Amino acid sequence: MAQAMINSRMLSWARERAGLSLAILAEKLKQPEEKVRAWEDGETRPTFRQAQQYAHHAHVPFGYLFLREPPDEDVPIPDLRTVGDHASPGLSVDLKDVLRDVWRRQLWYRDYQKAMEAEPVAVVGRAQASWPVAEIVEDIRRWLDVPRHPERGNWEAYYRDLIRRIEGLGILVMRSGIVGNNTRRLLRVEEFRGFAIADPLVPVIFINAADVPEARLFTLLHELAHIWLGESGISDGDPANRQQTERICNAVAAEFLVPEDEFLPLWRDLEHWEHNLAPLAAHFHVSQWVVARRALELGMLTEETYRRYVAKRLKMHREREPGGQASFTRAVPGRVSRRLAQAVASEALSGRLLLRDAYQLIGVRPHRLKEFARKELGL
């Protein structure tokens, strides 16, 4: 069979980028380890099919294997995550691929907005880091037109309503727990909880839907605070994070969801502190996770107690949803943003966008697009 005229140096680069050992990749390829090593050393070449499989398992575009040098993969968004008192060790290939997918959608939507002669989104960079947290919170509430907390409904209804209002301001909100549509490539909550791109014309909030569902409400407000400050960044949501932007965004999210002056008189010093969670969650219409986070912020819990609680909730979530299927079956408008899905579907159905390009942007196959637009988007 014909050999693929690839650059052997790109093979080892792709494997190491994916964090795979030679032995593990050889097992995935169902090839002897010595044979795969010979490919990487340039002693022999894989067939075209073998090279395609290599690229598939290393999670790189097949064309990358023909490049003379590795592509520049610098991330033009600040990495605000920390490990203890140190900066994060870098981004996984999964997170890089998610970022690339989001940027691709954002670039298309930016061109679309320019064609529509849209104005910049007014709330991007409205606040300054020097503003008091309460002032930022009140400004966000005014723009979203919401009270201190809902009078009825549960945290899930509150979450959905806030996303609708945030997208109404012109901000794309995307939620997924996997890379693309690949249910085997689960995003790790331990790596990041979300990120924000504070672009003036097309700001984006991405929420890691592999996280505990009730934790996502806090992440949504944390990333919205990033947009308000005009500060892009990848966030881990760690309460121990000492970076200024992360501290401000954590404080804004906590105060927005559970105002301090209302929370303190309601918190009781109980033998079992968790007995506070249900009644306070019902009062503020937020999740019990958010109440626990607020208790930590205000010194009612130790960091160790809070981390044990979060670990328990995450473990329960993973046991309920093994394999990440729930993330994959999440409605497309939620995964790629309803605003974006509406724009893509409208352009494709009008003939101004190729159906295959629409599929690449929102993941809806051409023969299902018309029904999807009618049922899910009301077009």
HELIX and SHEET records of a PDB file:
HELIX    1   1 SER A    8  ARG A   17  1                                  10    
HELIX    2   2 LEU A   22  LEU A   29  1                                   8    
HELIX    3   3 GLU A   33  ASP A   41  1                                   9    
HELIX    4   4 PHE A   48  ALA A   58  1                                  11    
HELIX    5   5 PHE A   62  PHE A   66  5                                   5    
HELIX    6   6 VAL A   93  ALA A  115  1                                  23    
HELIX    7   7 VAL A  133  LEU A  144  1                                  12    
HELIX    8   8 TRP A  155  GLY A  168  1                                  14    
HELIX    9   9 PRO A  213  ALA A  215  5                                   3    
HELIX   10  10 ARG A  216  LEU A  229  1                                  14    
HELIX   11  11 GLN A  244  LEU A  257  1                                  14    
HELIX   12  12 GLU A  260  PHE A  263  1                                   4    
HELIX   13  13 LEU A  264  LEU A  266  5                                   3    
HELIX   14  14 TRP A  273  ASN A  276  5                                   4    
HELIX   15  15 LEU A  277  PHE A  284  1                                   8    
HELIX   16  16 GLN A  288  GLU A  297  1                                  10    
HELIX   17  17 GLU A  303  ARG A  320  1                                  18    
HELIX   18  18 PRO A  322  GLY A  324  5                                   3    
HELIX   19  19 GLN A  325  PHE A  328  1                                   4    
HELIX   20  20 VAL A  332  VAL A  336  1                                   5    
HELIX   21  21 ARG A  338  LEU A  349  1                                  12    
HELIX   22  22 LEU A  355  ILE A  362  1                                   8    
HELIX   23  23 PRO A  366  ARG A  368  5                                   3    
HELIX   24  24 LEU A  369  LYS A  375  1                                   7    
SHEET    1   A 2 THR A  82  VAL A  83  0                                        
SHEET    2   A 2 HIS A  86  ALA A  87 -1                                        
SHEET    1   B 4 LEU A 172  SER A 176  0                                        
SHEET    2   B 4 VAL A 204  ASN A 208  1                                        
SHEET    3   B 4 GLY A 194  ILE A 197 -1                                        
SHEET    4   B 4 GLY A 233  SER A 235 -1                                        
SHEET    1   C 2 ILE A 178  VAL A 179  0                                        
SHEET    2   C 2 ASN A 182  LEU A 186 -1                                        
END                                                                             
